[in-house]
Amino acid sequence: MQEQKHNLYNRIQNPLLRGAAEWLVTIGLAILLFFVIRGFLFRVAHVDGSSMSPTLVHGDMVILNRFVYIVSSPRVGDVVAFLYSDNSKEYFIKRIVAAPGDTVDFSGGVFYVNGEPIDDDFSAEPTVVRGDVVFPIILEDSNFFVLGDNRNSSQDSRFSSVGTVSARKIVGRAKTQIWPLGRAGAI
């Protein structure tokens, strides 16, 4: 005796209905895959404000790679999005300038990490805004010191309202800008 297959498609006799059922299953799987990818691997974030200028400006959209920090740790130089402590639905986007175990100091408009001045060309002007955090700061395990590229217009780790950022609060690395199209590309 030959075994019969009993699945949904074989039960539908009308070819139009069978085709529609196949399309619905395909669309349903695509939507499910979209939400899995969006929730666990990638997310889109909007830049609000000028704290990362000129790298990112108000209105830019970036893709956050969430997967990268599952397989590796955040590193100095990464542009990351993290949950702002006062609002768990709001992301801040900043650059990591110091990692766990580093000592951060600020003197004469210059940031120092482990006694060496931060070597970056992101900030176009000398830093005059000090913040309310007392320096030097020794970063504890899993904590990072972040700064906006526009140092004088950024609320970042210099301010107690943000403070150092725990690795568990980092949502992902901003690696690709997708909007506006004229500025789209790697960050």
N, C-alpha and C positions, 0 to 999 in steps of 0.2 A: 504494500500500500504506500502510495506516495504521500509525503507529508506536505500539507498546505501551509503556505505562509499566511499569517494573519496579522497584517499591519494596517495602519490607517489608510494608506494609499490603495491597497488592494480592495478595501471595503468600499471605496468610492468608485462607482461605476461611470459617472458622468466625467468625460475628459476635461471639461472646463472647470468643474469643481475640484478635480484632482490637481490640475495645474494651479488653481488658486490656493489650495491647501499647501502645496509645495512652496509657493511664494511666501505664504504666511509663516511657515516654519523657517524659511531662509531669512526673512526679514526679522523675525523674532530672535534668531540666533545672532544676527548682525547687531541688533540693539543690545542684546546681552553682552556680546563681545566688546562693544563700544563702552559700556558701563564698567566692565571689568578692567579694560585698559585705562579708562579715565580715572577710575578709583584707585587702582594699585600701581600703575606704571607712569602715567603722565597726567598733568593737569595744566590748564591754561590760567594765567594770572594777568591781571591788569596793573600797570604801573600808575600809581596815584601820587602825584607830587614830583618835585625836582631833586630829591635827595640822591639819586643815582646818575644825575646829569654829569657829563655828557654821554655816558654809556647807555643809559636808558632815560627817556623823558616821559613826562606826563602823557598818558594816553597809549603808550606802547603796550603791546601784548606779548607775553613770552610763554614758552612751553616749559613747564617744570618737569624735570626728569626725577621721578620718585624712586625708580628702580635702582639708580646708581648708588644710593646710600644703603640699600639692602645688601649689596655686594662689596661696598667699600665705605670708607669713612670720609666725611667732609675734609677738605684740605684748604690751606691758606691760598687765597686767590680766587676760590670759588665764589660765584655770585649765587646766593641762596635765598629762598623764601622761607620764612619761619612764622609761626603763630605769634602774634603780638599778645603779650601777657594779659592786658586788660580786656581784650576782645578776641575770643577764641575763633571768630569767623573772619578776622582781618589778618592778612599776611603783610609782613614787611619784607622788602627785597633789599639786601645789603651784601657787601663783600666781606668775606672772612679775612681778617688780617693777622689773627693769632689763634693758635690751637691749644688744647689742653697741655698744661705744664709750662707754657710760655709766661713771661712777665711782660706786661704792657705798661709803658710810662708815657707821659706827655709833658714836654717842656719846650718853651720857646716856639710854640706853634708847630712842633714836630712830634710825631708819635714814634716811640721806640719799642721794639720787640726784642727782648733778651739783650738790651743794650745797643742794638743796631737800629738806625733810623729806618722806617718803613720805606722800602724802595718801590715806589709806584709813581706812575705818571697819570693817574686818574684824576687827581685833584689839581685844578688849574690855578688855584691861589693858595697862599699860606692859610693854615687853619687858625682862626681866631676864637672860635667857639669852643670852650673847654668842657662844658657840661657840668653835672653836679656829682660825679663819681670821684672818689679820692684815689689818686694814683700814688704809687704803682699798684697794679693789680696782678696777682698771680692766678692764672686760670686753673680751676679745679678740673678733675676728670670729667670728660664729656662736655665741657663748656668752651665756647668759642667767643672771641671778641670780634664784633662786626662794625664796619663803618660804611656810611654812604660815600660814593665817589665825590659828591658835592659836599665836602666836609662841613662847610659853614651853613648848610641848609639841610641838615640831616639829623633826625632823632635816632640815635643808635646806641651802642654799648657805653658811650660816655654819659648817658643819662640813666638814672636809677629806674625810671619807668620802663626802660627796655632791658638794661643790664647785660650781662653775658648771656649767651644763648645756648641752652642745653641742646645736645644732639637730638633728643627726643622731640623737640619743638620744630626742628628743621623739616619742612615739608618736601623740599626737593631742590635740585640745582637748576638754576635758570641758565640754559645753554643756548637756546635758540629764540630769536625774536621773530614773531610772525606778523606783527602789525605795527606801523603802517608798512605796506608792501615795499615802498621805496627804501626802507631801512631794515628789511627782513634779512636774516642771516644769523651766523654764529655770534655769540656775545663775547 
